[in-house]
Amino acid sequence: MTETMDQNYSIWAKRLRENQGIRSLMEDLGQATGHPDEILLGGGNPAHIPEAEQIFQEAFSSLAKDPMLRSLLGDYQAPIGNDSFRSLAADYLSPFFQTNLKKENIAFFNGSQNAYSYLLNLHSGPMADGSFKKILLPIVPEYIGYADQSIADHTFIASPPNVVTTGKNRFRYELNQTTFDLKDVGVLALSRPTNPTGNVLSLSDLEWMEEQTKHRKIPLLIDLAYGNPFPNLIGEEAPVPYKEGRTLSLSFSKIGLPGVRFGIIISDSDTIQTLSSFAAVGNLAVGNLGVYLMALLFQKNILPSLAKNILRPFYESKLKLAIERFTTEFQKMGVDYEIHDPMGGFFLWIRFPSLSISNHELYQLCKENRLFIVSGHYFFPGLNRDFSHTKECIRLTYCREEEELARGAQILAKIVASHQTKSE
Ligand SMILES: Cc1ncc(COP(=O)(O)O)c(C=O)c1O
């Protein structure tokens, strides 16, 4: 079997088959049976918010009635989008990013995940000059979806962050400047807000990193899937502006449209052109649905008010509720726990310092009880130093119904309470 596998599959394929957190997570999402006892706190689905769904339905109806539907369904787009749509996006997005974007700075993809698979390989692995470049994740834990996107092996590097206690049962990861090392690094990647922790790195941290990278012209990829300008779940932190040296990614998924598979990249014209080559080979073209929908939403200027009046209040109230439910159950059951400051996004990152089993085993036990969470061990690609958090943390989404969160909290608290080395 192994021999056949070695013969038929590339090294990359073999690695993907052996170890893939994102696949397990997405399969859990897709394989939910709809059983009434199922508690789906695992994946990154946005919530179904009726007011937002109403807006999207109206947009879809108007696209369906428009004569351009023929073209939407019947014509290919250019690989990263037709010029007219790219110009429209450049004009619309410029004020949000405090700059003057041109169409040459814009590329569309079938989801931002799709764009990242190109971006990470474009800047890392065996390079055209003969060197081998790596992807530095300045703070881990970091988004599970980056791991394994690089075709070359051993491309990720990371070191443990500073762990700062911010209150009772609360902590935050901060950038560890002393271990920040750019040796052999081709690119930096981070999500803001960070998936899984809900961290929102300060602009001064970004600028500090750019002070180090700019002499070597190392690009900084900033993933704004949950960030500005939509859904803008960044709490009180400032929005990220566009600057030379940065590649920004936006997504329609977390505003409530993950099924549309649409993402936007903002970068320098050279990177955008290179991405166009990747897109032509990998996709032929970006899908039309997202592009046409974007045009409509941008022309009507719908997304800023959607983010401000619907999405932010909704996710903020869900967060409050989830914190209340989980802390109540943890305290009731004597669970030793710490929650990362949830500054943005839609996840809670919880550490169980006294857990006597691994977080992966905890995930399995939860799954046996129809509770789906994500084991934290997946979120540390490239980290090759001991860091206890890799085995003690889990991620869960709070984008679910109150009753589901409450049942999830009860089950999780009970399982953790019976697998602790010591109780409080
Ligand atoms: C931080 C982050 N980036 C990117 C993505 C990919 O999103 P999409 O491909 O749906 O745009 C996700 C999805 O969960 C995410 O959490």
The ligand as an ORCA input file, in Angstrom:
! r2SCAN-3c Opt
* xyz 0 1
  C      -8.410     33.765      8.703
  C      -9.061     33.167      7.512
  N      -8.555     33.443      6.311
  C      -9.077     32.947      5.200
  C     -10.168     32.101      5.247
  C     -10.682     31.552      3.974
  O     -11.877     32.124      3.657
  P     -12.525     32.079      2.213
  O     -11.697     31.202      1.332
  O     -13.878     31.531      2.447
  O     -12.505     33.504      1.743
  C     -10.743     31.774      6.471
  C     -11.890     30.857      6.543
  O     -12.278     30.360      7.567
  C     -10.170     32.329      7.635
  O     -10.660     32.041      8.839
*
